[in-house]
Every structure is written in structure tokens, then in C-alpha cells.
Amino acid sequence: MSRISVFFLAGSALALGARAETSPLSVLSEGYGIEVSGNSARERAMGDAGLASVTKQGPSILNPSRTAFNEKTSFSATFDSDLDWLQDKDNSNRSTTFLIPDIALNFQGRIPVNVGLYYRQRFHRNFSFTPLVPSSPDAVQTFTTEGGLYELAATLAYAPKPWIALALGYNFLIGRERAIESATFDQNSSNGDLFNGVNLKGDTVSTRSSGGYPSLSMTVRQPKWSLAAAAGLEATLDRTQTRSVTAMTSADKATATRTLPWTAQIGGAYKPVPNQSLALDIGYEAWEELSGTQLNPAFKIGGGYEFQGKGGAYEAYYSKVAWRGGMGYEKLYLGETDLYYATLGTGLPLGRRGNLLDIALKYGHRGDLENNLWTEDFLKVSVTLTGVSVWGQPIRKRR
């Protein structure tokens, strides 16, 4: 799809409605949609950073190695809600959405070995538009893309020494996408064939993808600082496209392969005092090695600060609350699109066992009128619920 086509689609979307996280980048067939962060609400509130920030409980999808330092078995689920403003120089549109982008479960045994099971929504497609100039004066056509790329992973993390942990994982990818073209005919009374309106469900192209890749991660921790690195190898996806017309599957099927590039992230964390942390993450995705005129290398950097509350059983509740903030920048993998964002958040302890409720608020600005001919501002609320258990541990270690 040419850049001119992208600009036309963006303007069309602004005129007659779009949905949240509906950047025009989501409609490009060369990409996979909008990438969803794999961080929990704690890391999102710290500028989407915290790869190396070691805690005593909770999963980490982007850096499973740090779970080898966990003291208990843990479970977490993240919930996202967005409010988006998509606009060009003449129009604007506002909409909302809701996602459950990741669920994770970690089993901690008697030795410093942790087994993790993860679900993650890796990419998200959600974009619809109506052409400003209909193809016929008696028909209005709407084009919609929806779906995403979903990731299931199993990891094994081990800490051979108290100061270093390693993890190996295998990530299985499943893609489900639809491109829908529907048309509504509303001709005048002189046209008897379609008098009083007839709604025709047009072509739908469904795409199914599958593939997988191994991942590696490592964490080094010291009393006042920690470093981490994580990488995922290139993945080849087998894709099957099926076309249907008016809910009837046709014989038009096609198979092909697509590639997801290798990725790498490094991060550092520093504790100037025991209850305060600074974090910085840098990530890279090698999209430039793939074919596609709209693809470009993706880069991101984010940093943040956390003030941790006191953990004493007899402390006032407000003194146990954690406070976080951060900011970051990304060069997205399609169309040289910039993303700037700022974050705030808090962490609320739930009982003495270590259960947590983390909340993050993220404001971002994507694209620009000069280069992309559209901009998108979004306000994202993320909530992560983390529960811990003593399952699998000897009685003498339980508390």
C-alpha cells in the first residue's frame, strides 16, 4: 500500500468513525497492527521500563529470568482501557476500547527454579473507515480491519548463584485477522431493485497465522543495582487467507509465509536508597531486514522512578503504597512514525501475603501532521492484579 493510500485512509477514518488504538498504521497489510506492551502496570507506570527491576513476586513476560529470584508462586492478569483521539488538520474523532493483553502464571519450587506460562496479545488490529467520496452515489462502503497476533509461551528460569539468573523460553504465535468490506445501498424510490434500502455484507478476507521462536533472558542483581538483557529470535509465520462473500466461504484460498523480526532489549535499575528505584530500558526490532516499503527499524527508550512504601505489618496503609512515574520515546516499525509518552501510577498492597494491585496511566502522542498527515493522542489505563501463593514450597519456608 502506498503512502498516499495511507493518508487517504487516515482522513477517511476521521470523517466517519474509528475505534481506539486505531492508528492508520493498523490497516497496513505489511504490518501486524499496533504492538502491545508486554509490561505489567508496574513497569508501564515507570515509563514502560523495568526489565532489570527485581522484585520478590510477580511474573515478567519480557524478562522471565528475574522470576528465578521470586520467593513464591504467582499469578497476574493485566487489563487495559483506552481513550483515543485520531485527527488530521480538519477533523477529529474520539473512541474507547478494552483489552486483556496478558495473563501469566509462575511456579516457584524448593530450589531457585521457576516455571512460567504466559499469554500475551502481541499485536492488535482495530481500524475502520468510510471513504470521503463514495464509489457510487447510492452506496456507502465501510472497510474494517480487526484481530491481532497472540503469543503463548513457556519458560524455565534458574538462578545458579544468588546474583545471576538465566531463562530459556519457547514462544508460540497464533494470528487471527479479518479485513471486511461492507456496503450499504440506499437508492432513491425510482430504483425499484434496492428501494427502501438493502444491506449487503461484502467481502471478508480472514487470515490465520502460526509460528514460533525461542527466547533468552538474563538478569544480574546486586544490592543497589541490577542489569538485564532479553532477546527473541526471528520467527517465520505460516499464513492462510480465506475469502468469504455474504457469510459463504469461497474456494479462493492462499498460503504464504511472513516473518517477525528478531528483537533485543537491555535494561538497568539502580536503588539510590532501599525504597527508591530508577529504571531505564532500551529496545530494538530489526524490521529493516524484512521486505516491505513501509517497514523501518523500530527503536524505543523509556525510563522511570518508583518510590516504594514501607512493608511493616503495623504501618499505616497509606505509607505502604508505591508511587511511580516515567516517560519514553518510540520509533514505530511502520512509516517512520514517532511516539512520545508520559506515565504515572501506583501500587496498592492487598493483604499481608504480598498480593498487589498496580495501576498505570499513560498519555501518548503518535504521528504528526507534517510527515504522516494525521496524529493520534491516547490515554491508556492499565491495571494488573498479582496474586501470590506458597504452592510447591516446603512448610519451613512458608510464611
N, C-alpha and C positions, 0 to 999 in steps of 0.2 A: 504494500500500500504506500503511495507517495505521500510526502509531507503535506502537499496541498490537500489531499483527501483527508488527512488527519485534521487539518484546520477546519475544513468544511464540516466534518463530523462534530467537532467541538462546538462550533457555532450552532449547529442544528440542535445539539443536546440542550444548550442554554435556552433555546426558544420554547421547547415543549417537554421539558422534564427530564430529570436524571435521578439516579439513586446514589446513596452515599458511597464513599470510596470509588466514585465513578469517573475518575480521571479519564480523559480521552485515550490515555495510554492503554487502558484496559481493553479497548476494542481492537488494537493492533494484532493481527494474526501472527506476526513474527515473534511476539512475546507470549508470556504466560499469564498476564494480568498484573495486578498490583501485588508486590511482595508483602507478606505479613511478617511482622517481627516475631522471632521465636522467644523473646524475653518474657519473663513474668512481669507483673505490675511493679514489683520492687525495682527491677532493672530499668523498666520503662520510665519510672519516675526519676531515675538518675541519668537522664539523657540517653536512654536506651543503651546504657553501659553497665558493666558489672560482670564481665566474663571471668575476671580473676577475683571477684569479691567472694570470699569464702564464708559460708555460714554453717551452722550446725544441723540444719534441717532444710528440706525442700529440694525438689528436682531442679535440674538445669538442662534444658533441651539443647542449647547451643554449646555448652561445655559440660558433658556428663562426667568428666574426670573429677570435678570438685565434689561430686556426691560421695566419693570414697571417704571423705572426711566426715560425712554425716554420722550422727550418733543414733538415729532412729529411722525406721521405715517411714516413708512419707508419701503423700498424695497431694496433687494440686490440680486445679482447674481454673482457667482464665476466661473471662467474659469481656467482650468489647462492645461499645456502643459509639456510633459516630454521628456527628452533625457536620455536614459538608456544604460549602458554598462554591459552586463552579460558575465562572464568569468569563466573559470576554469584554471588549470595550463598550458594548451596547447592552448586554443582558446579563442576568444572574439568576441562579437557581439554588434553592436550599433543600436538603433532604437528609434522612437519617437511615441507619441500618443497625443490625445487631449480629454479632458473631460469637461463637465459642472457638477461638483459634487454636487452643492447645489443652491437652489433658495429659498428665504424667503420673507415673507410679514408680517408686524406687523401693527395693527390698534391701534392707541392711541386715547382714548376718552377724555371726560371732567374730568373724575376722574382718579386716578392713577391705571387704569386697562388697560392691554394690551392684545389683542387677536392676536395670531401668527399662521400662516400657513406656513409649511415648506416642502420642497422636498430635499432629500439628497440621494446620492449614497453611501451606507454604505460599501459595499464590491465590488471589481472589479476583474473579471477574464479575463485574456488576455494572453494566453500562447500557443505556438505551437512548435512542434519539429518533427524531422525525425530521425529514428534510424540510428546509425552509420553503423550497419550491417543489410541490408535489409533482410526481411523474405524470399525473392526469388530473384535470380539474375536478373529476368526480371520485377521486380515490386519495386516501391518506395512508401512506405506508410508514410503518414503525419497524426499526431494526434494533434488536436486543442481543446482547451477549451476556452470558451468566455461567457460573460454575467456578472451577478452580483446580488447583493441584494440591493433593493431600498426601501427607507423609506419615508412615508408621515406622517406628524404629525400636530396636532392641540394643541395649548397651551393656557392657561389662566394665566396671571401674574398679581399680585396685591401687592401694597405697602401699608400696613395698617399704617405704620409710615414712615417718610422720610428717616429712616436709615435701614429699612429692607424690603425685597421683597420676595415673595414666588410664585412658579409657579407649576402648575399641567398640565400634557400633556398626550395624548394618541398617540402612535406611531404605525402605520400600516405598515407591511413589505410585500413586493412583490419581489419574486425572479424569474429570468429568466436566465437559463443557458443552454449551449449546449456543448456536448462532441462529436467531429466529427472525424471520422476515414476515410480518403480518400486514394485511391490507384491509382497510375498511372502506367499502363502497357506499356512497350516499348520493345517488344521482337524482336529478330532478324528476318531476312527475311525468314528463314527456318521454322518459326512458322506462318503458314498462318492465324490462327484464330485471332491473335492480330497484324498482320503485319501493320506497319506504325503507331502504337500507338493507344491505346484506353483508354480514361479517364473514370474510374469507380468511381462514388461517393459512398462511402461506408456507413457504419452505422453511424447514428446520434442519440444520446440519449439526449432528451430535458427534462429539469427539471423545473417545476413550483412550487413555494413555496408561502405560505401566512401565516400570523400570526400577532400578535400584543402584545404590552405590555404598561403599564403605566410608566410615568417618573415623577420625582420630582426634584426640584431645589430650592435653597435659596441663597440670597445674603445679606450680611451685609456691609454697607458702612459708612465710616467716612471721615472727610475732608482729612486725609493723608493716609488712608489705607482702604482696603476692603477685605472681605473673602467670599468665595462661595463654595457650595457643590452641586453636581448633581449626580443622580443615575437613572438607568434603571433596571427594574425587568426582571427576566428570561422570555424568550419568547419561546413558542412551535410553530414550523412551520409545517404546513401540506404540504407534498410534493408529487407531482405526476410526475412519469417518463414515457415518451413515446418514443419508439424506431421506427425509420423510416429507410428504406433502399431505396436508389436511389429515394428520394423525395416521397416515398409512405409510409404512416403510417401503421405500423403493428398492430396486436392485442396484442402485448406484452406491457402491461401497469402494473405499480406497484405503490402502495401508501405506504407512510411511514410518520413518524414524525421525525423532527430534532429539536435540542434545541439551542437557542442562549443564552449565559450565562448572569447573572446579571453583571452590570458594576457600577463603582463608581469613581468619580473624586472630588478632592478638589483643591482649588487654592487660592492664596493670591496675592494682589497687594499693593505696597507702593509707595507713592509720596514723595521723599525727598524734592523736591521743586515743585511748582504748574505745571510746564511744563515738568516734567520728571517723568517717571514711571518705576518701576521694577515689574516683574510678575514671578510667579512660579506655575506650575501645576503638580499634581501627579495623575495618573490614574491606575486603576486595573480592570482586566476582569477575571472572575472565570471559565476559561476553564477547569481547572483540575477537576471540578465537573462533567464533561461530559465524556462519554465513548469515547475512541479513543487512540490508541498507540502513535500518533504523537502530541496530544494536550498537552499543558502545560499552566500554568497561565501566563497571559500577564501583563506586567508592563511597565509604561512609566513615564518619568520625563522630564520636559522641562522648560526653563527659558529664560527671555529676558529683553530687555531695550527699552524704547521709549523716544525720545526727541520730544516734541510737539511744532509746530511752533506757532507764535503769531496769534491771531484771529482778530485783529483790521482791520476795513474796509479800512483804509488808509495805512496799512503796505505794504511793497514791497512783491510781490508774493513769492519770494524765502524764505522769512522769515516766511511764513505760512506753509511751507512743514514740514511734520513729518519724522523722521528718526528712524529706528528700527534695532535691531539685537538680535540674540539669539542662543542657542544650546540645544541639548537634546539627550536622550538615550531611546530606547525601547527594551524590550524582547518580540519578536513577539510570537503569540499563537501557532505556528506550528514549530516543530523541534528545539526548544530552539535557535531560530535564533536571533542574535543581530542586532540592527540598531542604528547607530550613525549619527547625522546630525548637520549642522550649517545653520543659516538663516540670511538673510539681507532683508531690504525692506524700502519702503517709502509710505507716504500718501499724496495725492495731493488734495487740496480742489478745488471744481468745483462750483464757484459762491458763493453768499452770503447766500443762504438758508441753506447750510450745506451738499450739495451733495459731495461725496468723491470718489476718485479712489485710491484704495490701491493696491500695487504691492509687491509681495514677491518672493524671490529667495531662494530655498532650495537645499543644496547639502547633499546627504546621502550615506552611505555605509552599505549594508545589506549582512549578511552571512560572512563566512570565509572558506578558503581552507582546514584548518585543520579539522574542525568539519562538515561542510556542503559540502565540496568538490567543492564549487562554491562561487563566490562573485558577488555582483551587486552594481554598483555605478550609481546614478541617479542625474540629475539636473532638478529640477521642478520649473517652473514659474507659479505663481498664481496671478490672477487679480480679484479683487472684486469691482464691481460698486455698490455704495449705493446711493439711491435717497430718499429724504425726502419730506414730504408734510404736509399741515396744515389741511388735510381732517379730519372731525369729531371733530374739536376743535371749541370752541366758538370764535366769532370775536375778543373779547377783548384780547384773548391770542395769536392771530396770529401776526407774525412779520417776 
